[in-house]
Amino acid sequence: MESSKLLCYTSLVMRTHTPPIPFLDLTAQNAPLREEIDAAMKEVIDRNAFVLGPALVSFETAFAAYCEAHHAVGVSSGTTALQLMMQAAGIGPGDEVITVPNTFIATVEAIAATGATPVLADVDPKTWLMDPAAVEAKISSRTKAILPVHLYGIPCDLDALRSLADTHGVLLLEDAAQAHGARWDGSRIGNGSTACAFSFYPGKNLGAMGDGGAVVTNDPDLAARVEALRHHGQLEKNTHSLVGTTGRLDSLQAAVLEVKLAHLDEWNDGRRRVAQRYRERLAGSRYRMPEPLPQAEPVYHLFVVHHPEVEKVRDALREARIGHGSHYPLAVHEQPAFAHLGKKGEFPVAEDICHHIVSLPMYAELDLDSVDFVCDVLLKLES
Ligand SMILES: Cc1ncc(COP(=O)(O)O)c(C=O)c1O
């Protein structure tokens, strides 16, 4: 056996104790914080302040400060954050909102829920993110906003998108459901556009113990409209000025999130460490990864690789008992509910990405030995 193969074989044999390696390990995150979380929840329960209580205000203040923004409004999910953010920005029937085909379905669901029409623009083959040139080609007289997605926690080119939005007199709004704590050109994601939507789904970089989300903005009027929309359209008590909904972030979730927020930077450092190891180990192989732009400081919600024979990769991971996922296996217009948004082949970059990707284990506490084991399994297919 040639020496490089022998080395690879040896490392596989030596590390057979390592699997199963989960895709995500929430126990590793929650266990050390258990007492603090229990105490924070107890305080909410003792106060009977479950809706719009002090725990919510306290978390909103802390999260706005973390995002270097003036306002954060806690809502019931990331999807609600997207929808209410757009409604508060005046988006509705007759308007068009431009976004990307390789995103979670919630991005376009939220646009459709406002009554506006989602318009898709293909992504950049290097970053896998919104391509400003492709967006420009889709701008029409009905375009009201551009909605980039900081997919996998990698910031989009906010400079180019801001200047595009300014040139064409449309809004720039952001889907940061996967990008808590990321930075573009030194600034936190959340303060660089009209408004930004976050998700606190449990597996996110900052995750609740249930559903949650937030709209972050520097615009006090927009923040006030989101506050009203999440609370049955009340700008003041018992006056329903807007058609709103029940869309508030629970106080119990806010209390949990405030405990976790104090650890977010350290967790994001851990994720970057894992990503760096994957990148080093997989460099020069057939595995392709999105390349962040130099101004981007990613937070790697997910670590996703592209491979021409992705089914073989999946089989190998399954056999080695390595947790993995697919984010996302079909582009938005390939989903039955949104088939009207494009024809097969219309967005070749996004379609190619969606059809050839696999998401590898990624969480702050993942040890580098386990990352090496995953890479050994992946690279075995290359030898
Ligand atoms: C890119 C993106 N947008 C929106 C959402 C919706 O967030 P939620 O699940 O909290 O509604 C998610 C969550 O998975 C997401 O990843």
Ligand as a Chemical Component Dictionary entry (heavy atoms), coordinates in Angstrom:
data_LIG
# 
_chem_comp.id                   LIG 
_chem_comp.type                 NON-POLYMER 
_chem_comp.pdbx_formal_charge   0 
_chem_comp.three_letter_code    LIG 
# 
loop_
_chem_comp_atom.comp_id 
_chem_comp_atom.atom_id 
_chem_comp_atom.alt_atom_id 
_chem_comp_atom.type_symbol 
_chem_comp_atom.charge 
_chem_comp_atom.model_Cartn_x 
_chem_comp_atom.model_Cartn_y 
_chem_comp_atom.model_Cartn_z 
_chem_comp_atom.pdbx_ordinal 
LIG C1 C1 C 0 -32.331 31.351 5.371  1  
LIG C2 C2 C 0 -33.512 31.185 6.291  2  
LIG N1 N1 N 0 -34.526 32.054 6.212  3  
LIG C3 C3 C 0 -35.590 31.958 7.030  4  
LIG C4 C4 C 0 -35.706 30.951 7.958  5  
LIG C5 C5 C 0 -36.950 30.839 8.773  6  
LIG O1 O1 O 0 -36.733 30.841 10.144 7  
LIG P1 P1 P 0 -37.758 30.081 11.131 8  
LIG O2 O2 O 0 -37.559 28.631 10.946 9  
LIG O3 O3 O 0 -37.357 30.576 12.476 10 
LIG O4 O4 O 0 -39.126 30.524 10.743 11 
LIG C6 C6 C 0 -34.665 30.034 8.088  12 
LIG C7 C7 C 0 -34.734 28.954 9.097  13 
LIG O5 O5 O 0 -34.437 27.835 8.897  14 
LIG C8 C8 C 0 -33.540 30.135 7.218  15 
LIG O6 O6 O 0 -32.524 29.271 7.295  16 
# 
loop_
_chem_comp_bond.comp_id 
_chem_comp_bond.atom_id_1 
_chem_comp_bond.atom_id_2 
_chem_comp_bond.value_order 
_chem_comp_bond.pdbx_ordinal 
LIG C1 C2 SING 1  
LIG C2 N1 SING 2  
LIG C2 C8 DOUB 3  
LIG N1 C3 DOUB 4  
LIG C3 C4 SING 5  
LIG C4 C5 SING 6  
LIG C4 C6 DOUB 7  
LIG C5 O1 SING 8  
LIG O1 P1 SING 9  
LIG P1 O2 DOUB 10 
LIG P1 O3 SING 11 
LIG P1 O4 SING 12 
LIG C6 C7 SING 13 
LIG C6 C8 SING 14 
LIG C7 O5 DOUB 15 
LIG C8 O6 SING 16 
# 
